[in-house]
Amino acid sequence: MKFASLKKMLAAGMVAVMAAVAFTGCGGEGDKAAQKQFLNIGTGGTAGTYYPLGGAMAEILNKAIPGMNASAQSTGASVANINMLKDGSVDVAIVQNDITYYAVNGTEMFKDKKVDGLQGIAILYPETCQAVTLESSGIKDLGEIKGKRVAVGAAGSGVEANARQIMEAYGINYDDIQVQYLSFSEAASALKDGNIDVAFLTAGYPTAAVQDISSQNKIRLLPVAADKADALIAKYPFYTKTVIPAGTYAGFEEEVPAVSVMAMLVANEKVSEQLGYDIAKSLFNNLDRLQAAHSVGKQIAKAKAMTGMPLKMNAGAEKFFKE
């Protein structure tokens, strides 16, 4: 009886051990599954600069970070991206630094709607405010746009804020123009069709929408005079002076003084310190892929990645840039 009892105890023990092994094995598979990371990247319209860059970022992260499943999606760009970061529909996004500033401080389009929990990953490249017209319009200066049909970007967008602030430096407000709230692609079509006179766009140059216009029409970029730029920067310090090189767009061989804000990569609080580090490291160790996606990639550099940062950085990203 004692021997039989011993056999039963041993058998029960073996079952327990096997169950524990099986359970541990299942847990191991679960751990592997848990390592899968899904990351949604907010970009912009398909005719802008954010969209191709975001696609390249997703490719880089998928190759460089084990278990990563990153995807880029077309959005309404900066303002929409901030709201999507807030509601969690995207995890990281490309946003203008001025829009990020408004969001974390509760000003402009985010007045009384301050957004908490945002983290900076990196400053990317200058985004130039471009005012485009057709040569046939006869308009050569921003001071001449009173009474004209002017596309100022989508309502409440970053482009719209830039257009309004630049016109303000010239003493022009919306009552002085015929306002058209149009996206990049809509503005390009309207300009080509003769339905508007001037279009404001904010993006790294060359911008696809402007290239589209210049491929079929002789265009002119309207300059921002030095004194007007100085006044603008005094009031809105996130702007910088920029020069758009001659020949940037087909058929227009003049150098154009302009102003720029900065494109940056922003994350919400779901992005951990480790993931922030991995994102920064992966992207800045593969800048050649970003350069291949769009020529603005040539302006992205590790040494400039924290310059003009308008909010607290993700600790992991900051660690990478300080290495």
C-alpha positions as CSV (number, residue, x, y, z in Angstrom):
1,M,0.0,0.0,0.0
2,K,2.8,2.3,0.8
3,F,4.5,1.6,-2.5
4,A,1.2,2.2,-4.4
5,S,0.7,5.5,-2.5
6,L,4.2,6.5,-3.4
7,K,3.6,5.7,-7.1
8,K,0.4,7.8,-7.0
9,M,2.3,10.7,-5.4
10,L,5.1,10.5,-8.0
11,A,2.5,10.3,-10.8
12,A,0.7,13.3,-9.5
13,G,4.0,15.2,-9.1
14,M,4.9,14.4,-12.7
15,V,1.6,15.7,-13.9
16,A,2.1,18.9,-11.9
17,V,5.6,19.3,-13.4
18,M,4.4,18.8,-16.9
19,A,1.5,21.2,-16.4
20,A,4.0,23.8,-15.1
21,V,6.2,23.3,-18.1
22,A,3.3,23.6,-20.5
23,F,2.1,26.7,-18.7
24,T,5.6,28.2,-18.8
25,G,5.8,27.3,-22.5
26,C,2.5,29.1,-23.2
27,G,3.7,32.1,-21.2
28,G,6.8,32.2,-23.3
29,E,4.8,32.4,-26.5
30,G,2.7,35.1,-24.8
31,D,5.8,37.0,-24.0
32,K,6.8,36.8,-27.7
33,A,3.4,38.1,-28.8
34,A,3.6,40.9,-26.2
35,Q,6.8,42.1,-27.8
36,K,4.9,42.9,-31.0
37,Q,4.6,46.7,-31.1
38,F,2.1,48.6,-33.2
39,L,2.9,52.2,-34.0
40,N,0.6,54.5,-36.0
41,I,2.4,57.5,-37.6
42,G,0.4,60.6,-38.4
43,T,1.6,62.4,-41.6
44,G,-0.3,64.9,-43.8
45,G,-1.9,65.1,-47.2
46,T,-0.6,63.0,-50.1
47,A,0.5,66.1,-52.0
48,G,2.7,67.4,-49.1
49,T,6.0,66.5,-47.6
50,Y,4.9,64.6,-44.4
51,Y,3.3,61.7,-46.3
52,P,6.4,60.3,-48.1
53,L,8.6,61.0,-45.1
54,G,6.2,59.2,-42.8
55,G,6.1,56.2,-45.1
56,A,9.9,56.0,-45.1
57,M,9.9,56.3,-41.3
58,A,7.5,53.3,-41.0
59,E,9.8,51.2,-43.3
60,I,12.9,52.1,-41.2
61,L,11.3,51.3,-37.9
62,N,9.9,48.0,-39.2
63,K,13.3,46.9,-40.3
64,A,15.3,48.3,-37.3
65,I,13.2,47.5,-34.3
66,P,12.4,43.8,-33.6
67,G,8.6,43.1,-33.4
68,M,7.7,46.6,-34.8
69,N,4.7,47.0,-36.9
70,A,4.6,50.7,-37.9
71,S,2.3,52.2,-40.4
72,A,2.0,55.7,-41.8
73,Q,-1.4,57.3,-42.5
74,S,-2.5,60.3,-44.4
75,T,-4.0,63.0,-42.2
76,G,-5.0,66.6,-42.1
77,A,-1.4,67.4,-41.0
78,S,-0.2,69.4,-38.0
79,V,-3.4,70.4,-36.1
80,A,-5.2,67.2,-36.9
81,N,-2.1,65.2,-35.9
82,I,-2.0,66.9,-32.4
83,N,-5.7,66.0,-31.9
84,M,-5.0,62.4,-33.1
85,L,-2.0,62.2,-30.7
86,K,-4.4,63.4,-27.9
87,D,-7.1,60.8,-28.6
88,G,-4.6,58.0,-29.3
89,S,-5.4,57.3,-32.9
90,V,-1.8,57.9,-33.7
91,D,1.2,57.4,-31.5
92,V,3.8,59.6,-33.2
93,A,3.3,62.3,-35.8
94,I,5.0,65.0,-37.8
95,V,3.9,68.4,-36.7
96,Q,5.1,72.0,-37.2
97,N,6.9,73.3,-34.1
98,D,4.6,76.3,-33.9
99,I,1.5,74.2,-33.8
100,T,3.1,72.0,-31.0
101,Y,3.9,75.3,-29.1
102,Y,0.3,76.4,-29.4
103,A,-1.0,72.9,-28.2
104,V,1.2,72.7,-25.1
105,N,0.5,76.3,-24.2
106,G,-3.2,76.4,-25.0
107,T,-3.0,79.3,-27.5
108,E,-4.2,80.0,-31.1
109,M,-6.3,77.1,-32.4
110,F,-5.8,75.4,-29.0
111,K,-6.9,78.3,-27.0
112,D,-8.5,76.9,-23.8
113,K,-7.8,73.4,-25.2
114,K,-4.3,72.8,-23.9
115,V,-2.9,69.4,-24.8
116,D,-1.0,67.5,-22.1
117,G,1.2,64.4,-22.4
118,L,3.0,65.3,-25.6
119,Q,6.7,64.5,-25.9
120,G,9.3,65.7,-28.4
121,I,11.2,63.1,-30.3
122,A,13.2,65.3,-32.7
123,I,13.3,68.5,-34.7
124,L,13.5,67.5,-38.4
125,Y,13.9,70.3,-41.0
126,P,12.7,73.8,-41.9
127,E,9.2,74.1,-43.2
128,T,9.0,77.1,-45.5
129,C,5.9,79.3,-45.8
130,Q,5.4,79.7,-49.5
131,A,3.1,82.1,-51.2
132,V,2.5,81.0,-54.8
133,T,0.9,82.8,-57.7
134,L,0.9,82.4,-61.5
135,E,3.1,84.7,-63.4
136,S,0.1,85.8,-65.4
137,S,-1.6,87.3,-62.3
138,G,0.9,90.2,-62.3
139,I,1.2,89.9,-58.5
140,K,4.8,90.3,-57.4
141,D,4.5,91.3,-53.7
142,L,2.4,90.2,-50.7
143,G,1.4,93.8,-50.2
144,E,-0.6,93.5,-53.5
145,I,-2.9,90.7,-52.5
146,K,-5.7,92.9,-51.1
147,G,-9.0,92.1,-52.8
148,K,-7.5,88.9,-54.3
149,R,-8.8,85.3,-54.0
150,V,-6.3,83.8,-51.5
151,A,-6.1,80.1,-50.4
152,V,-4.9,80.1,-46.8
153,G,-4.9,76.4,-46.1
154,A,-7.5,74.2,-44.5
155,A,-9.6,76.0,-41.8
156,G,-7.8,75.9,-38.5
157,S,-4.7,74.3,-39.9
158,G,-1.0,75.2,-39.3
159,V,-0.8,76.7,-42.8
160,E,-3.8,78.9,-42.1
161,A,-2.1,80.3,-38.9
162,N,1.1,81.0,-40.9
163,A,-0.8,82.7,-43.7
164,R,-2.7,84.9,-41.2
165,Q,0.4,85.8,-39.2
166,I,2.4,86.7,-42.4
167,M,-0.4,88.8,-43.8
168,E,-0.7,90.5,-40.4
169,A,2.9,91.6,-40.8
170,Y,1.8,93.4,-44.0
171,G,-1.2,95.0,-42.3
172,I,-3.6,92.7,-44.2
173,N,-6.4,90.7,-42.5
174,Y,-9.1,88.4,-43.8
175,D,-11.5,91.3,-44.4
176,D,-9.0,92.6,-47.0
177,I,-9.0,89.4,-49.1
178,Q,-11.4,86.8,-50.5
179,V,-10.5,83.9,-48.2
180,Q,-10.5,80.3,-49.6
181,Y,-9.9,77.5,-47.1
182,L,-8.2,74.8,-49.3
183,S,-5.8,71.9,-48.8
184,F,-2.5,71.8,-50.7
185,S,-3.9,69.7,-53.6
186,E,-7.1,71.7,-53.7
187,A,-5.2,75.0,-53.8
188,A,-3.0,73.6,-56.6
189,S,-6.0,72.7,-58.7
190,A,-7.7,76.0,-58.0
191,L,-4.6,78.0,-59.0
192,K,-4.2,76.0,-62.2
193,D,-7.9,76.5,-63.0
194,G,-7.8,80.2,-62.4
195,N,-10.2,80.0,-59.5
196,I,-7.8,81.7,-57.0
197,D,-5.0,84.2,-57.3
198,V,-2.6,83.2,-54.5
199,A,-2.0,80.1,-52.5
200,F,-0.2,79.8,-49.1
201,L,1.5,76.5,-48.4
202,T,3.8,75.6,-45.6
203,A,6.1,72.6,-46.3
204,G,9.7,71.7,-47.0
205,Y,10.7,72.8,-50.5
206,P,10.4,71.6,-53.2
207,T,6.7,70.9,-52.4
208,A,4.9,68.4,-54.6
209,A,1.8,70.6,-54.9
210,V,3.9,73.6,-56.1
211,Q,5.9,71.3,-58.5
212,D,2.5,70.2,-59.9
213,I,1.5,73.8,-60.6
214,S,4.9,74.7,-62.1
215,S,4.9,71.7,-64.4
216,Q,2.0,73.2,-66.3
217,N,2.2,76.9,-65.6
218,K,4.8,79.7,-65.1
219,I,4.7,80.5,-61.4
220,R,6.0,83.2,-59.0
221,L,6.9,82.8,-55.4
222,L,6.1,86.0,-53.4
223,P,8.9,87.2,-51.1
224,V,8.7,88.1,-47.5
225,A,10.5,91.4,-47.1
226,A,13.3,91.6,-44.5
227,D,11.5,94.2,-42.3
228,K,8.3,92.2,-42.4
229,A,10.1,89.0,-41.4
230,D,11.8,90.8,-38.5
231,A,8.4,92.1,-37.3
232,L,7.0,88.6,-37.6
233,I,9.8,86.9,-35.7
234,A,9.7,89.5,-32.9
235,K,6.1,88.5,-32.3
236,Y,6.3,84.8,-33.1
237,P,9.8,83.6,-32.2
238,F,9.4,80.1,-33.7
239,Y,9.8,81.6,-37.2
240,T,13.2,81.8,-38.9
241,K,14.4,83.6,-42.1
242,T,14.9,81.3,-45.1
243,V,16.0,81.7,-48.7
244,I,14.3,79.5,-51.3
245,P,17.1,78.9,-53.9
246,A,16.6,80.0,-57.5
247,G,15.4,77.1,-59.7
248,T,13.7,75.2,-56.9
249,Y,10.7,75.1,-59.1
250,A,10.7,74.6,-62.9
251,G,10.7,77.9,-64.8
252,F,11.3,80.2,-61.8
253,E,14.9,81.2,-61.6
254,E,14.8,83.8,-58.8
255,E,16.0,83.5,-55.2
256,V,13.2,84.2,-52.8
257,P,13.5,85.4,-49.2
258,A,10.9,83.7,-47.0
259,V,10.2,82.5,-43.5
260,S,10.1,79.0,-42.0
261,V,8.9,77.1,-39.0
262,M,10.3,73.7,-38.2
263,A,8.9,70.2,-38.8
264,M,9.3,67.9,-35.8
265,L,8.4,64.4,-34.6
266,V,6.0,64.4,-31.6
267,A,4.9,61.4,-29.5
268,N,2.1,61.0,-27.0
269,E,2.6,59.6,-23.5
270,K,2.1,56.0,-24.7
271,V,5.6,56.1,-26.2
272,S,8.0,54.8,-23.5
273,E,11.5,56.0,-22.8
274,Q,12.9,52.8,-24.5
275,L,10.7,53.1,-27.5
276,G,11.6,56.8,-27.8
277,Y,15.3,55.9,-27.8
278,D,14.7,53.2,-30.4
279,I,12.7,55.5,-32.7
280,A,15.3,58.3,-32.6
281,K,18.3,55.9,-33.1
282,S,16.6,54.0,-35.9
283,L,15.6,57.1,-37.9
284,F,18.9,59.1,-37.4
285,N,21.0,56.0,-38.2
286,N,19.1,55.7,-41.5
287,L,18.9,59.2,-42.8
288,D,19.8,58.0,-46.3
289,R,16.3,56.4,-46.5
290,L,14.6,59.7,-45.5
291,Q,16.7,61.5,-48.0
292,A,15.6,59.1,-50.7
293,A,11.9,59.6,-49.7
294,H,12.1,63.4,-50.1
295,S,14.9,66.0,-50.7
296,V,14.1,67.7,-47.3
297,G,15.7,64.6,-45.7
298,K,19.1,66.2,-46.6
299,Q,18.3,68.9,-44.0
300,I,17.7,66.4,-41.1
301,A,20.7,66.1,-38.8
302,K,21.4,64.7,-35.4
303,A,23.3,67.9,-34.4
304,K,20.1,70.0,-35.0
305,A,17.6,67.5,-33.6
306,M,17.0,69.4,-30.3
307,T,17.3,73.0,-31.7
308,G,13.9,74.8,-31.6
309,M,12.3,72.1,-29.5
310,P,9.1,73.7,-28.1
311,L,8.3,71.1,-25.4
312,K,9.8,68.5,-23.1
313,M,11.5,65.7,-24.9
314,N,11.0,62.0,-24.5
315,A,13.7,60.9,-22.1
316,G,14.9,58.1,-24.4
317,A,15.1,60.3,-27.5
318,E,17.0,63.0,-25.5
319,K,19.4,60.3,-24.3
320,F,20.2,59.3,-27.9
321,F,20.9,62.8,-29.1
322,K,23.2,63.5,-26.1
323,E,25.3,60.4,-26.8
